[in-house]
Amino acid sequence: MLKFLGNRSDYFRNISKLVAGTSVAQLISFLAAPVITRVYTPSDVGAFTFLISIAGGIGLVAALRYEMAIILPAENRDSVNLVFLSLIIALFVSFLSTSVLFIIDRAFLPGIIRNPLYKQWIYLLPALIFLMAASSIFQQWFNHRKEYKALAYSKIFTSAGNNLTTLLMGYAGFGALGLWLGNFTGFLVVVVFFVLIFYSRYRKDIMQFNFPLQKELAGKYKYLPLANTPQVIVEMVQSYGIVYLLKIFFSASVLGLYSLSLRLLQAPMWLVGISIGQVFYKEASEQYQRDGNLIKPVMKTIKTSAAIALPVLIILLTAGPWLIGFVFGRAWTEAGMYARILAPWMFLDFIRSTIHQTPLIIRKAKPMFYLSLIGAVLIIVPIVSGGLFFKDAIMAFILLSALQCFYSLGIILWIIALARKHSLPRQ
């Protein structure tokens, strides 16, 4: 009993450290947002959202998901070599993908590169993709070492670097490029922070660099690039496919308003959710290796995330349009309507996101891939229907939110059933 209470106390203490850092990061973003929305137009935000979705999508899979293995080994030597393996792959993929994009752009989309924004963007792309991947890789390392204070500070530095640069570039008249440079600076700052801490605290681990071992580990965890990478690509379609479809069927302003509403929905919930998810992945992995029990950490995490997200859901449902219009300016009032419509989906998806790594712990990534395909279809259908048949963004978002609520709830119930099944006494 005392052991359980001690583990429970550690669980909430670790979450509280990350949530504290997230709270400061969100306070910075909250204070900057009303100024940013008055410096940048919905069209600027729409253009930025389209561009960053491309970089973010590639950055998400740049390490072929080997970073997700960093937390799994018991030996630090294996974990640190997985860090190096992930960084090497990410560096290669970032430059390869940029070359492919550049060739595709010149061969199949002639003329778009002459747009000044796209021309400046494409040269920053490889560096941004690598920084995004490196940030994720180091987060997994520091999570493995339970360095939650460092992870908390990283969130603050990311937010400060991003928002300060975005404001400065906005006042300098950079337009959508200012948003891009702000995002780039945020990732650059946090990666430099991680590298300095990594080098100063873990020199002995760094000295265990072993390329043959990295090849061995690549084979041992090959199920991650084989099974989890396709799943992440499908999930990327779920996230970024909306951006591309809105770009096709609606105006840049609609995309910008959607982007702000999504940012407001995700800001108070998803970054906290990332904190909860990081602690869950570490704690659940350890508990599963120790006694084969998964249902306790899964249910505990669901209850914690639901309690955090519920107040945000209530506020947005009751006063979303008025609140957002008051804070960010009348030009953004419609974003509040979008936020109200999408809030139920974001509530359930927030809960799902905190436990979505459960299948990786028990090596059940393939079923999740097939479920993700269903989710991708349920993203495409409502946006296409809203654009082609209803020709109305509001109707598209209503259909999107309704279908995704059913999907997210289904995934949560499936993960609970999976955890119960794998919490039976081992034979």
Secondary structure as UniProt FT lines:
FT   HELIX           2..39
FT   HELIX           42..61
FT   TURN            62..65
FT   HELIX           66..69
FT   TURN            70..71
FT   HELIX           76..108
FT   TURN            110..111
FT   HELIX           112..114
FT   HELIX           116..144
FT   TURN            145..146
FT   HELIX           148..171
FT   TURN            172..173
FT   HELIX           176..201
FT   HELIX           203..206
FT   TURN            207..208
FT   HELIX           211..220
FT   TURN            221..222
FT   HELIX           224..228
FT   HELIX           229..249
FT   HELIX           252..291
FT   HELIX           295..328
FT   HELIX           330..332
FT   HELIX           333..355
FT   TURN            356..357
FT   HELIX           358..361
FT   TURN            362..363
FT   HELIX           365..385
FT   HELIX           386..390
FT   HELIX           393..421
FT   TURN            422..423
//
